[in-house]
Amino acid sequence: MILIPEQVKALRDKINDLETEIENTTIYFDEITSQNDRRYKEEQIKYLRRILEESELVKRADDTIIDYGTKFKIKFDDENVEEMYTLAENEIGLMSDSFNQNNGYVSANSLLGNSLKGKKEGDNFRYTVKLKGRKETITITGKVLKIFLKTKNDIDFILSRPFSERNATRKIVKENINCKENEITLSQFNLLKEEKKRLVNALLKFEKYEDRIMIGSIITLKDKTNKIKKYTVVDKDDYDVHTEINANSVMATRLFCKHKGEYVQENFSYKKHGKDKTTTYTGEIIEIDNSNVLKPKSSYSNIHSIKTKLEKINLLLSKVVIIPSPSDNLVGVGSKVSIMTFEDEEIQNIRVEVINKALSSEDTHSYIESTSAIGAAIIGLGNNDTFNYYDNEGMFHDGVVYDINNNMNDKLAKDPTTYQKKRRG
């Protein structure tokens, strides 16, 4: 399963909400109610964490084709309405009512999503719908009008952003901050551990297809006389006994647990001069070719890329230092802070943690690097201080920081009006 950044953030937000609810239930309710509720929510948290650990995270989508995480605009031939969607593999973590709705999401498993995956701007698409309760079908056609580039306001993984978008000018960084890349926050450390589990799971999946016989495998066997023959493992009844092995045969069941270099032995019955005879075939598996095996979708190119990333994560886990959360009311590395910015005559509110540098799957709506333009601008500020900065395109922006290092519920902290009311009691 492959998750897009919006799904990852939604799942993590849900985990944080459940952890907050557990804490509140323990404080305000009796012990029996608290224990029952706690067990239920803890099971939910385990389930959500397992999804994050066992799924792959989509790389930044190729902006020339529609793939997981791509936002695009289409037009149906029978309508004059243009609609925009973002492609996801499934609905996990996303609001179900946001699917198949304009400015929402479309699943790659749906008829529309499946017909659009891999399309480019200007390409036509079509799919056939069977009418419920009727034999008739209708064919729906349309055209891809535009594929959108990711913007700075979109949820994305920080490491997926181009280097030019992530960092302020060297002069600003030098004047404002001292970045220590090996110093990370506790939440970053947990993300590194999550990434390690994700890579280990991906490695196990890949290894299944490296040296394992399955349907679609082409195996090369060498018998005692050094005679070499190739067979393809198939799942069909009308197979060629000279070049194919039926997956349901006794020989296939023996082969499925074998690896390269091992031997397979099988007894065959035949008639000779009207009498039943048996012979034993013994062959060494000298090659397994799984290039034709139907493999699950993956964002990793090969097993080597997974091992390389896993080595990097293990090295980071052994060298990083977890820094404590700041105890004062000034923005620093490790601070959780709410930021209100004014862009294009619109107010944007986000709740973020300030970090030295992104190391794994930190997203742009939950973390800000201290070396970024906005990160460098807010370091050292206090509650309700204003700031301004120029982004990498030279555009001027301003804003205000509030609720620095406060333990208030993150949902409230994102809304300045609710936050102020709560503070006043």
PAZAMI-517279 format. One record per residue (C-alpha): x, z, y. Coordinates in Angstrom, 1 decimal, padded with zeros to 4 digits. Layout:
N
       X       Z       Y
       X       Z       Y
...
// end
This chain:
425
       X       Z       Y
   000.0   000.0   000.0
   001.3  -000.9   003.5
   000.2   001.0   006.6
   000.3  -000.2   010.2
   001.5   002.2   013.0
  -002.1   002.9   014.1
  -002.9   004.2   010.5
   000.2   006.3   010.4
  -000.5   008.0   013.7
  -004.2   008.6   012.7
  -003.2   010.2   009.4
  -000.6   012.5   011.1
  -003.1   013.4   013.8
  -005.6   014.3   011.0
  -003.0   016.5   009.3
  -002.3   018.3   012.6
  -006.0   018.8   013.2
  -006.5   020.3   009.7
  -003.5   022.6   010.1
  -004.9   023.8   013.5
  -008.3   024.4   011.8
  -006.8   026.4   009.0
  -005.1   028.6   011.6
  -008.3   029.1   013.6
  -010.4   029.8   010.5
  -008.0   032.5   009.5
  -008.3   034.2   012.9
  -012.0   034.0   013.5
  -013.7   034.1   010.0
  -014.0   036.7   007.1
  -011.5   036.6   004.3
  -013.7   034.8   001.7
  -014.8   032.1   004.1
  -011.3   031.7   005.3
  -009.8   031.4   001.8
  -012.3   028.8   000.6
  -012.0   026.8   003.8
  -008.2   027.0   003.6
  -008.0   025.8   000.0
  -010.3   022.8   000.8
  -008.3   021.8   003.9
  -004.9   022.3   002.2
  -006.1   019.8  -000.5
  -007.0   017.4   002.2
  -003.6   017.8   003.8
  -001.8   017.2   000.4
  -003.8   014.0  -000.1
  -003.0   012.7   003.3
   000.7   013.5   003.0
   000.8   011.8  -000.4
  -000.6   008.6   001.2
   002.1   008.7   003.8
   004.8   009.4   001.2
   003.7   006.7  -001.3
   002.9   003.9   001.2
   005.2   001.5   002.9
   005.2   001.3   006.7
   004.9  -002.2   008.1
   007.8  -003.6   010.0
   007.2  -005.1   013.4
   005.0  -008.1   012.8
   006.3  -011.6   013.2
   004.7  -012.6   016.5
   004.3  -016.2   015.3
   002.0  -015.5   012.3
  -000.9  -013.2   011.5
   000.4  -010.3   009.3
  -000.3  -006.6   008.9
  -000.3  -005.1   012.4
  -000.8  -008.4   014.2
  -003.4  -008.5   017.0
  -005.0  -011.9   017.4
  -007.9  -013.8   019.0
  -010.1  -016.2   017.0
  -013.2  -018.4   017.6
  -015.8  -019.3   015.0
  -016.9  -022.9   015.1
  -020.6  -022.1   015.1
  -020.3  -019.7   018.0
  -019.1  -019.7   021.6
  -017.8  -016.2   021.4
  -014.1  -015.3   021.2
  -013.2  -012.2   019.1
  -010.0  -010.1   018.8
  -008.8  -008.2   015.8
  -005.8  -006.4   014.4
  -005.0  -007.1   010.7
  -004.6  -004.1   008.3
  -004.3  -004.1   004.5
  -007.1  -001.5   004.2
  -009.2   001.0   006.2
  -007.3   004.2   005.4
  -007.0   006.4   008.4
  -009.0   004.1   010.7
  -012.6   004.5   011.8
  -014.8   002.5   009.5
  -017.0   001.4   012.4
  -014.0  -000.2   014.0
  -013.8  -002.8   011.2
  -015.2  -006.3   011.6
  -016.0  -005.4   015.2
  -014.6  -007.2   018.3
  -011.4  -005.4   019.5
  -011.3  -003.6   016.2
  -009.6  -004.2   012.8
  -010.1  -006.6   009.9
  -009.0  -005.8   006.4
  -006.7  -008.3   004.5
  -009.0  -007.6   001.5
  -012.0  -009.0   003.3
  -013.0  -012.7   003.2
  -012.1  -013.1   006.9
  -008.9  -011.2   006.8
  -007.7  -013.0   003.6
  -008.4  -016.4   005.2
  -006.4  -015.4   008.3
  -003.2  -013.9   006.9
  -000.2  -016.1   007.5
  -002.0  -018.3   010.0
  -000.4  -019.4   013.3
  -001.8  -020.1   016.7
  -003.9  -023.3   016.5
  -004.4  -023.1   012.8
  -007.9  -023.4   011.4
  -009.4  -021.0   008.8
  -012.3  -021.1   006.5
  -014.0  -018.9   003.9
  -017.1  -019.0   001.8
  -019.8  -016.3   001.7
  -022.3  -015.9  -001.1
  -025.7  -015.0   000.2
  -027.0  -011.8  -001.3
  -029.7  -012.3  -003.9
  -029.4  -016.1  -003.7
  -027.4  -018.8  -005.4
  -026.5  -020.5  -002.1
  -023.3  -020.1  -000.3
  -022.2  -020.8   003.3
  -018.8  -021.8   004.5
  -017.6  -020.2   007.8
  -014.8  -021.9   009.7
  -012.9  -021.2   012.9
  -009.6  -021.4   014.8
  -006.8  -019.0   015.7
  -006.6  -019.1   019.5
  -003.8  -016.6   020.2
  -001.4  -014.2   018.6
  -000.5  -011.3   020.9
   002.9  -009.7   021.4
   003.1  -005.9   021.1
   003.0  -004.2   024.6
   004.4  -000.9   025.7
   000.9   000.6   025.6
   000.3  -000.3   021.9
   001.0   002.2   019.1
   004.2   001.1   017.5
   007.2   002.6   015.7
   010.0   003.3   018.3
   012.6   001.8   016.0
   010.6  -001.4   015.9
   010.9  -001.8   019.6
   013.6  -004.1   020.9
   016.6  -002.2   022.2
   015.9  -003.5   025.8
   012.5  -001.9   025.7
   013.7   001.5   024.5
   016.4   002.4   026.9
   016.7   003.0   030.6
   019.8   001.7   032.5
   023.1   003.3   031.7
   023.3   004.7   035.2
   019.9   006.5   034.9
   020.8   007.9   031.5
   024.2   009.1   032.7
   022.7   010.8   035.8
   019.8   012.6   034.1
   020.5   013.5   030.5
   023.1   014.3   027.9
   021.9   012.7   024.7
   023.1   014.4   021.5
   021.9   012.1   018.7
   022.6   014.6   015.9
   020.3   017.2   017.5
   016.7   016.7   016.4
   013.4   018.6   016.5
   011.7   020.2   013.5
   009.0   017.5   013.4
   011.7   014.8   013.3
   013.4   016.6   010.4
   010.0   016.6   008.5
   009.7   012.9   009.2
   013.1   012.3   007.7
   012.1   014.1   004.6
   008.9   012.1   004.5
   010.9   008.9   004.8
   013.2   010.0   002.0
   010.2   010.5  -000.3
   008.8   007.2   000.8
   012.0   005.4  -000.1
   012.4   007.2  -003.4
   008.9   006.1  -004.4
   009.6   002.5  -003.2
   012.8   002.5  -005.3
   010.9   003.6  -008.4
   008.4   000.8  -007.9
   011.2  -001.8  -007.4
   013.1  -000.6  -010.4
   010.1  -001.2  -012.6
   010.5  -004.9  -011.9
   014.3  -005.1  -012.2
   015.0  -004.7  -015.9
   011.6  -004.3  -017.6
   009.7  -006.8  -019.7
   006.1  -007.4  -018.6
   003.5  -010.2  -018.4
   005.3  -013.1  -016.7
   008.8  -012.2  -017.9
   011.0  -014.9  -019.3
   013.2  -013.3  -021.9
   016.2  -014.8  -023.6
   016.8  -013.6  -027.2
   019.9  -014.2  -029.4
   019.5  -013.8  -033.2
   022.1  -012.9  -035.8
   023.2  -016.5  -036.1
   023.8  -016.6  -032.3
   020.9  -018.9  -031.9
   019.4  -018.5  -028.4
   015.7  -019.0  -027.5
   013.7  -018.3  -024.4
   010.1  -017.0  -024.4
   007.6  -016.2  -021.7
   005.3  -013.2  -022.1
   001.7  -014.4  -021.5
  -001.7  -012.9  -021.5
  -003.8  -015.7  -023.0
  -005.1  -016.6  -026.5
  -004.0  -020.3  -026.5
  -000.3  -019.7  -026.3
   002.6  -021.8  -027.7
   004.2  -019.7  -030.5
   007.5  -021.6  -030.0
   008.0  -020.7  -026.3
   005.5  -017.9  -025.6
   004.8  -014.4  -026.8
   001.2  -013.0  -026.5
   001.1  -009.8  -024.6
  -001.3  -008.3  -027.1
   000.9  -009.0  -030.1
   002.8  -006.4  -032.1
   006.1  -008.0  -031.0
   005.1  -007.8  -027.3
   004.3  -004.1  -027.6
   007.8  -003.6  -029.0
   009.3  -005.7  -026.2
   007.6  -003.8  -023.4
   009.7  -000.7  -023.9
   013.0  -002.7  -024.2
   015.7  -003.5  -021.7
   018.5  -005.9  -021.4
   021.2  -005.4  -024.1
   018.8  -003.8  -026.6
   017.5  -005.3  -029.8
   014.0  -006.2  -031.0
   013.1  -006.3  -034.6
   009.9  -007.8  -036.1
   008.7  -008.6  -039.6
   007.0  -011.9  -040.2
   004.8  -012.9  -043.2
   004.8  -016.4  -044.6
   003.9  -018.3  -047.8
   006.5  -020.0  -050.0
   005.6  -021.8  -053.2
   002.2  -020.1  -053.0
   003.6  -016.6  -052.8
   003.6  -014.2  -049.8
   007.0  -013.7  -048.4
   008.3  -011.6  -045.5
   011.3  -012.0  -043.3
   012.8  -009.8  -040.5
   013.8  -011.3  -037.2
   016.4  -009.4  -035.2
   017.2  -010.5  -031.7
   019.3  -009.2  -028.8
   017.7  -009.3  -025.3
   020.5  -011.0  -023.3
   018.5  -011.8  -020.2
   015.2  -010.8  -018.5
   014.0  -013.1  -015.7
   011.1  -011.5  -013.7
   011.0  -014.1  -010.9
   007.6  -015.2  -012.1
   006.1  -011.7  -012.4
   003.3  -010.9  -010.1
   004.7  -008.1  -008.0
   003.0  -005.7  -005.6
   003.2  -006.5  -001.8
   006.2  -004.9  -000.2
   007.8  -004.7   003.2
   011.2  -004.3   001.6
   013.2  -007.5   000.9
   015.0  -006.2  -002.2
   016.2  -003.1  -004.1
   019.5  -003.1  -002.2
   017.8  -002.7   001.2
   016.0   000.4  -000.1
   019.1   002.0  -001.5
   021.0   001.4   001.7
   018.2   003.0   003.8
   018.1   005.9   001.4
   021.8   006.5   001.7
   021.4   006.5   005.5
   018.5   009.0   005.4
   020.5   011.4   003.0
   023.5   011.2   005.4
   021.3   012.0   008.4
   019.6   015.0   006.6
   023.1   016.4   005.8
   024.4   016.1   009.4
   021.6   016.7   011.8
   021.0   020.0   013.6
   017.5   021.2   014.3
   017.1   022.4   017.8
   014.7   025.2   018.8
   011.7   024.4   021.1
   012.5   025.1   024.8
   011.2   028.5   025.8
   010.9   027.7   029.6
   008.3   025.6   031.4
   010.7   022.7   032.1
   010.7   019.4   030.2
   013.7   019.1   027.8
   014.5   017.7   024.4
   012.1   019.4   022.0
   009.4   019.9   024.6
   005.8   018.9   024.0
   004.4   017.6   027.2
   001.3   015.8   028.4
   001.9   012.8   030.6
  -000.6   011.2   032.9
   000.5   007.8   034.3
  -001.2   005.4   036.6
  -000.8   001.8   035.5
  -002.8  -001.3   036.5
  -005.3   000.9   038.3
  -006.0   002.8   035.1
  -005.1   006.4   034.1
  -003.3   006.8   030.8
  -002.9   010.2   029.1
  -000.6   010.9   026.1
   000.7   014.0   024.5
   004.3   013.5   023.3
   007.4   015.3   022.1
   010.6   014.6   023.9
   013.5   013.7   021.5
   017.1   012.6   021.8
   016.7   009.5   019.6
   014.2   008.1   017.1
   015.6   008.2   013.5
   012.8   007.2   011.2
   009.1   006.6   011.8
   008.5   008.2   015.2
   005.7   006.4   017.0
   005.5   005.5   020.7
   002.3   007.6   021.3
   003.7   010.8   019.8
   007.4   010.8   020.8
   009.5   009.7   023.8
   013.2   009.2   023.7
   015.2   011.0   026.4
   017.2   007.8   026.9
   014.0   005.8   027.7
   013.1   005.0   031.3
   010.2   007.4   031.3
   012.1   010.0   029.3
   015.0   010.1   031.7
   012.5   010.4   034.6
   010.7   013.5   033.3
   013.7   015.5   032.0
   013.9   018.8   034.0
   010.4   018.6   035.5
   008.0   021.5   035.6
   004.2   021.7   035.3
   002.3   019.3   037.6
   005.5   017.7   038.9
   005.2   014.0   039.7
   007.7   011.4   038.7
   008.2   007.6   039.1
   010.4   005.1   037.3
   011.0   001.3   036.9
   010.4  -000.1   033.5
   012.6  -002.7   031.8
   010.7  -005.5   033.5
   011.3  -004.0   036.9
   007.7  -002.8   037.4
   007.2   000.5   039.3
   005.2   003.3   037.7
   004.4   006.9   038.7
   002.7   009.8   037.0
   002.5   013.6   036.5
   003.5   016.0   033.7
   001.4   019.0   032.7
   000.9   021.5   029.8
   004.7   021.7   029.1
   005.6   023.7   025.9
   002.1   025.2   025.7
   000.5   025.9   022.4
  -002.9   024.6   023.3
  -004.7   022.3   021.0
  -003.1   018.8   021.4
  -006.6   017.2   021.8
  -007.3   019.4   024.8
  -003.9   018.8   026.2
  -004.4   015.1   026.4
  -007.4   015.5   028.7
  -006.3   017.0   032.1
  -009.9   017.9   033.2
  -010.6   019.8   030.0
  -007.1   021.3   030.1
  -007.6   022.8   033.6
  -011.0   024.2   032.7
  -009.6   025.9   029.6
  -006.7   027.3   031.6
  -009.2   028.9   034.1
  -011.2   030.4   031.2
// end
